Amino acid sequence: MDTIGQYVPNMPVASPVPTIRELRVTDVVALADLAELLGSSETQRDWRLLFRRSPVVVIGAEEDGRIVGYAAGTVRSAFGLGTAGWVEAFGVDNAWRGRGLGRSLASALFERLRGLGAARVYSVVPLHDLVLAPFFHDLGFREEPLVCIGRTT
Ligand SMILES: CC(C)(COP(=O)(O)OP(=O)(O)OC[C@H]1O[C@@H](n2cnc3c(N)ncnc32)[C@H](O)[C@@H]1OP(=O)(O)O)[C@@H](O)C(=O)NCCC(=O)NCCS
């Protein structure tokens, strides 16, 4: 009988997992491109301004040199809630959704915000958003007794 080579079991190939790293001003083009893809409003200028804030955390998930998710937060005092972390921007590429990347980015962000002295973290999400609201709720966020009010200038 011919030998046809050594038997190799049909093992599943592990899919690459994006690595999470600190982002820099040099990443603003990629950040703005991804934000646009997600229908989010942050422009290159917005990201540049965010990088200038202090303290600020901007991290991203990178796969093959491409940013496929980002999370940004500041530590500040606002709305009578004391000094706390605020999620300023958050997004995961469509192709990576539902695979735990958002959760990983969030825990990496919260860990860094905690390191900067924030015992609590807040965000603002549209009340009836069917994705962001359940996502943050799943992470343990709960409604605060605040309401958004506005008028024309
Ligand atoms: C919200 C978002 C960050 C979630 O990222 P993700 O990587 O898909 O999230 P995860 O896979 O880590 O999901 C974590 C949990 O969030 C919840 N969740 C995530 N997507 C959800 C959805 N579409 N509907 C309901 N719950 C959802 C689930 O409870 C999920 O836990 P499970 O997988 O055990 O069920 C992503 O969908 C996104 O980028 N949306 C657009 C963001 C946006 O509009 N940004 C602009 C304003 S800041």
The ligand as an SDF file (V2000), in Angstrom:
LIG
                    3D

 48 50  0  0  0  0  0  0  0  0999 V2000
  -21.8560   47.6980   21.2120 C   0  0  0  0  0  0  0  0  0  0  0  0
  -20.6470   47.0300   20.6210 C   0  0  0  0  0  0  0  0  0  0  0  0
  -19.4000   47.7710   21.0870 C   0  0  0  0  0  0  0  0  0  0  0  0
  -20.5990   45.5700   21.1210 C   0  0  0  0  0  0  0  0  0  0  0  0
  -19.3820   44.9890   20.7080 O   0  0  0  0  0  0  0  0  0  0  0  0
  -19.2390   43.4020   20.6230 P   0  0  0  0  0  0  0  0  0  0  0  0
  -17.8080   43.0680   20.4580 O   0  0  0  0  0  0  0  0  0  0  0  0
  -20.1760   42.8690   19.6050 O   0  0  0  0  0  0  0  0  0  0  0  0
  -19.7600   42.9510   22.0780 O   0  0  0  0  0  0  0  0  0  0  0  0
  -19.4930   41.5830   22.8310 P   0  0  0  0  0  0  0  0  0  0  0  0
  -19.4390   40.4720   21.8260 O   0  0  0  0  0  0  0  0  0  0  0  0
  -18.3230   41.7300   23.7340 O   0  0  0  0  0  0  0  0  0  0  0  0
  -20.8370   41.4390   23.6670 O   0  0  0  0  0  0  0  0  0  0  0  0
  -20.8710   41.5710   25.0810 C   0  0  0  0  0  0  0  0  0  0  0  0
  -22.3190   41.5480   25.5250 C   0  0  0  0  0  0  0  0  0  0  0  0
  -23.0040   42.7290   25.0920 O   0  0  0  0  0  0  0  0  0  0  0  0
  -24.3550   42.4160   24.7390 C   0  0  0  0  0  0  0  0  0  0  0  0
  -24.5550   42.6970   23.3280 N   0  0  0  0  0  0  0  0  0  0  0  0
  -23.6040   42.8890   22.3790 C   0  0  0  0  0  0  0  0  0  0  0  0
  -24.1670   43.1440   21.1900 N   0  0  0  0  0  0  0  0  0  0  0  0
  -25.5060   43.0870   21.3830 C   0  0  0  0  0  0  0  0  0  0  0  0
  -26.6340   43.2620   20.5280 C   0  0  0  0  0  0  0  0  0  0  0  0
  -26.5000   43.5280   19.2250 N   0  0  0  0  0  0  0  0  0  0  0  0
  -27.8630   43.1490   21.0650 N   0  0  0  0  0  0  0  0  0  0  0  0
  -28.0230   42.8680   22.3830 C   0  0  0  0  0  0  0  0  0  0  0  0
  -26.9820   42.6920   23.2360 N   0  0  0  0  0  0  0  0  0  0  0  0
  -25.7540   42.8070   22.7370 C   0  0  0  0  0  0  0  0  0  0  0  0
  -24.5490   40.9360   25.0370 C   0  0  0  0  0  0  0  0  0  0  0  0
  -25.0650   40.8070   26.3550 O   0  0  0  0  0  0  0  0  0  0  0  0
  -23.1340   40.3920   24.9610 C   0  0  0  0  0  0  0  0  0  0  0  0
  -22.9380   39.2800   25.7910 O   0  0  0  0  0  0  0  0  0  0  0  0
  -23.1280   37.7850   25.1800 P   0  0  0  0  0  0  0  0  0  0  0  0
  -22.2480   37.7100   23.9600 O   0  0  0  0  0  0  0  0  0  0  0  0
  -22.6710   36.9120   26.2760 O   0  0  0  0  0  0  0  0  0  0  0  0
  -24.5790   37.6740   24.8400 O   0  0  0  0  0  0  0  0  0  0  0  0
  -20.7080   46.9900   19.0710 C   0  0  0  0  0  0  0  0  0  0  0  0
  -21.9130   46.3790   18.6700 O   0  0  0  0  0  0  0  0  0  0  0  0
  -20.6280   48.3550   18.4350 C   0  0  0  0  0  0  0  0  0  0  0  0
  -19.5330   48.8370   18.1740 O   0  0  0  0  0  0  0  0  0  0  0  0
  -21.7870   48.9930   18.1840 N   0  0  0  0  0  0  0  0  0  0  0  0
  -21.8180   50.3270   17.6290 C   0  0  0  0  0  0  0  0  0  0  0  0
  -21.2280   51.2890   18.6440 C   0  0  0  0  0  0  0  0  0  0  0  0
  -21.6230   52.7030   18.3930 C   0  0  0  0  0  0  0  0  0  0  0  0
  -22.6900   52.9900   17.9240 O   0  0  0  0  0  0  0  0  0  0  0  0
  -20.6910   53.5800   18.7870 N   0  0  0  0  0  0  0  0  0  0  0  0
  -20.9570   54.9640   18.6400 C   0  0  0  0  0  0  0  0  0  0  0  0
  -21.4380   55.6090   19.9080 C   0  0  0  0  0  0  0  0  0  0  0  0
  -20.2590   55.5200   21.2420 S   0  0  0  0  0  0  0  0  0  0  0  0
  1  2  1  0
  2  3  1  0
  2  4  1  0
  2 36  1  0
  4  5  1  0
  5  6  1  0
  6  7  2  0
  6  8  1  0
  6  9  1  0
  9 10  1  0
 10 11  2  0
 10 12  1  0
 10 13  1  0
 13 14  1  0
 14 15  1  0
 15 16  1  0
 15 30  1  0
 16 17  1  0
 17 18  1  0
 17 28  1  0
 18 19  1  0
 18 27  1  0
 19 20  2  0
 20 21  1  0
 21 22  1  0
 21 27  2  0
 22 23  1  0
 22 24  2  0
 24 25  1  0
 25 26  2  0
 26 27  1  0
 28 29  1  0
 28 30  1  0
 30 31  1  0
 31 32  1  0
 32 33  2  0
 32 34  1  0
 32 35  1  0
 36 37  1  0
 36 38  1  0
 38 39  2  0
 38 40  1  0
 40 41  1  0
 41 42  1  0
 42 43  1  0
 43 44  2  0
 43 45  1  0
 45 46  1  0
 46 47  1  0
 47 48  1  0
M  END
$$$$
